[in-house]
Amino acid sequence: MTTSHHMNITIVRPSLLLLCATFAIAVRADDFTARCAELSRQVNISVTFQDRPDASDDTHNVQELNRIAGRPPGDYHSVYGLTHARPDIRMRVATRALTGDDGRVCAIPDIALELGFSAFVVYLAKELTDPCYREIVHQHEQEHVNTWKSHLRASAQLLTTVLRRNIGEAHLYASRDEAEQGVRARAAALVAPWPKRILDSVGAAQDAIDTPVSYGIVTSRLRTCGQSVRGGSR
């Protein structure tokens, strides 16, 4: 079984030096329109996946894992394995801009995203004292781990393409302050729908792992170790 409740977006503010540097270009009015139109072709979009080793925790019993998994009272399905992931997105936004000699600012965001995990733990129940039993449950949880990582890695590749396609043209602003605010808001709006989309995609893939058929396979394998269990790994 795998759990995740939400996906955070953390906006990392660039340094003041970087913000100032983006406004170093001043352009004469007769060049401003043409140079502004070129900014969208110069924009920098970077999306990467930052892998993180999953930690192991075997200090909880089945009852405690049921509670961590959010199992309601009266649910007699025993949770022997649980993968808990807390995915997040770190975003850096820089302002790529031109300032006209009339004070107008043409600006577009440079966006750098890092997809990763703020927490990633595989729980194995304390009751798993038999090495054979433990290894089979661990292998099932590893499917959840691999699914999380492969989906975030694929999402990074997809987002690189989608954000480049959707970034649009540079916008005009009346001042530098207005440009900074507008650029940050524009970047946030572009990225905002993606945490839910990523979680929905991963959730569907995880549900495909946790099925009665897969639990039956795990149970059959456990019986080859000389033990029986109801429900298998979750």
C-alpha positions in Angstrom: 0.0 0.0 0.0 1.1 3.6 -0.6 0.0 6.8 1.0 0.3 10.5 0.1 -2.2 13.2 0.9 -0.9 16.2 -1.1 1.9 17.6 -3.1 3.5 20.9 -2.1 4.9 23.6 -4.3 7.8 25.5 -2.6 8.7 28.7 -4.3 12.4 29.5 -3.8 13.0 33.2 -4.2 16.1 34.0 -6.3 18.7 36.3 -4.9 18.4 40.1 -5.2 21.5 40.1 -7.3 19.8 37.8 -9.9 16.7 39.9 -9.9 18.7 43.1 -10.5 20.7 41.4 -13.3 17.6 40.5 -15.2 16.8 44.2 -15.6 20.2 45.3 -16.7 19.2 45.6 -20.4 17.7 49.0 -21.4 16.4 49.3 -25.0 15.6 52.2 -27.2 12.0 52.6 -28.1 12.5 51.8 -31.8 14.1 48.4 -30.8 11.9 47.6 -27.9 9.0 45.9 -29.7 11.2 43.6 -31.8 13.4 42.7 -28.8 10.4 42.1 -26.6 9.0 39.6 -29.2 12.3 37.7 -29.1 12.2 37.1 -25.3 9.9 34.1 -25.5 12.4 32.3 -27.7 15.2 33.0 -25.2 13.2 31.7 -22.1 14.8 29.0 -20.0 12.6 26.2 -18.7 14.3 23.5 -16.6 12.4 20.6 -14.9 14.4 17.9 -13.1 13.7 14.9 -10.9 15.7 14.7 -7.7 15.9 11.1 -6.6 15.8 10.3 -2.9 16.6 6.9 -1.2 13.6 5.5 0.6 14.1 4.9 4.3 13.1 1.7 6.1 11.1 1.6 9.3 10.3 -1.7 11.0 9.5 -0.3 14.4 5.6 -0.4 14.1 3.3 -3.4 14.5 0.4 -4.2 12.3 -2.1 -2.3 14.4 0.0 0.8 14.2 0.5 0.5 10.4 -3.3 0.2 10.0 -3.6 3.5 11.8 -0.8 5.1 9.7 -2.6 3.9 6.6 -5.8 5.5 7.7 -7.7 2.2 8.0 -11.1 2.8 9.7 -11.9 0.9 13.0 -13.5 -2.4 12.2 -11.5 -3.0 9.1 -9.9 -6.3 9.7 -7.5 -6.2 6.7 -4.0 -6.3 8.2 -1.4 -4.0 6.8 2.1 -5.6 6.9 3.8 -3.2 4.5 3.2 0.4 3.8 5.0 2.9 1.5 4.6 6.5 2.6 5.7 9.2 0.1 5.5 12.9 0.4 6.2 14.4 -3.0 7.0 18.0 -3.6 7.9 20.6 -6.2 10.6 23.2 -5.6 10.3 26.2 -8.0 12.7 29.0 -8.8 11.4 31.9 -10.9 13.7 34.5 -12.5 12.5 37.5 -14.5 13.9 37.7 -18.0 13.2 41.3 -19.0 13.9 44.3 -21.1 13.4 47.9 -19.9 12.4 50.5 -22.5 13.7 54.0 -22.3 10.1 55.0 -21.6 10.1 52.9 -18.4 7.9 50.1 -19.7 9.1 46.6 -19.0 8.8 43.5 -21.2 9.1 40.4 -19.1 8.7 36.6 -19.1 9.5 34.0 -16.4 12.5 31.7 -16.5 11.3 28.6 -14.5 13.3 25.9 -12.8 11.4 23.1 -11.2 12.7 20.3 -9.1 10.4 17.3 -8.5 11.3 15.1 -5.6 10.2 13.9 -2.1 10.4 15.6 1.3 9.8 12.2 2.9 9.9 8.6 1.6 9.5 5.7 4.0 8.8 2.0 3.6 7.2 0.6 6.7 7.4 -3.2 7.4 5.5 -4.6 10.3 7.4 -5.8 13.4 5.6 -9.1 13.0 7.7 -9.8 9.9 10.3 -11.8 11.7 10.7 -14.6 9.1 13.2 -13.5 6.5 11.3 -15.1 3.6 8.0 -13.5 4.7 9.7 -10.1 5.1 11.4 -10.2 1.7 8.2 -10.9 -0.1 6.4 -8.0 1.5 9.4 -5.8 0.9 9.3 -6.7 -2.8 5.7 -5.7 -3.0 6.4 -2.4 -1.4 9.3 -1.9 -3.8 6.8 -1.9 -6.6 5.2 1.1 -5.0 8.6 2.8 -4.6 9.5 2.2 -8.2 6.2 3.5 -9.4 6.5 6.7 -7.5 10.0 7.4 -8.9 9.2 6.4 -12.5 6.1 8.7 -12.5 7.9 11.7 -11.2 10.8 11.1 -13.6 8.4 10.9 -16.5 6.5 14.0 -15.2 9.7 16.0 -15.2 10.2 15.2 -18.9 6.6 16.0 -19.7 6.6 19.3 -17.9 9.7 20.5 -19.7 7.8 20.1 -23.0 4.4 21.4 -21.8 5.8 24.5 -20.0 7.9 25.5 -23.0 4.8 25.1 -25.2 2.5 27.0 -22.9 4.8 29.8 -21.7 3.4 32.2 -24.4 4.8 35.6 -25.2 6.4 38.1 -23.0 4.0 40.6 -21.3 4.3 44.3 -21.0 4.4 46.0 -17.5 4.4 49.6 -16.4 7.3 49.1 -13.9 9.9 46.7 -12.6 7.9 46.0 -9.4 4.8 45.2 -11.5 6.9 43.0 -13.8 8.3 41.0 -10.9 4.9 40.4 -9.4 3.3 39.6 -12.7 6.1 37.1 -13.7 5.8 35.3 -10.3 2.0 35.1 -10.6 2.3 33.8 -14.2 4.8 31.1 -13.3 2.7 30.0 -10.4 -0.4 29.8 -12.5 1.4 27.7 -15.2 2.6 25.1 -12.6 -0.4 25.2 -10.2 -2.5 22.4 -12.0 0.3 19.9 -12.1 0.6 18.6 -8.5 -2.9 17.3 -8.7 -2.4 15.8 -12.1 0.8 14.1 -11.1 -0.9 12.7 -7.9 -3.9 11.5 -9.8 -1.6 9.7 -12.3 0.5 8.1 -9.6 -2.6 7.2 -7.6 -4.1 5.3 -10.5 -0.8 3.4 -11.0 -0.6 2.6 -7.3 -4.1 1.3 -7.2 -3.3 -1.1 -10.1 -0.6 -2.6 -7.8 -3.0 -3.0 -4.8 -5.7 -5.3 -6.2 -7.2 -8.5 -4.9 -5.3 -10.4 -7.6 -2.0 -8.9 -6.5 -2.8 -9.6 -2.9 -3.6 -13.2 -3.8 -0.2 -13.6 -5.5 1.5 -12.2 -2.4 -0.4 -14.5 -0.2 0.5 -17.6 -2.3 4.1 -16.6 -2.2 4.0 -16.2 1.6 2.6 -19.7 1.9 5.6 -21.1 0.2 7.6 -19.7 3.1 5.5 -22.0 5.4 3.3 -19.2 6.7 -0.2 -18.1 5.8 -1.6 -14.6 5.9 -5.0 -13.0 5.2 -4.8 -10.1 2.8 -1.1 -10.0 2.0 0.9 -6.8 1.8 -0.6 -3.3 1.5 
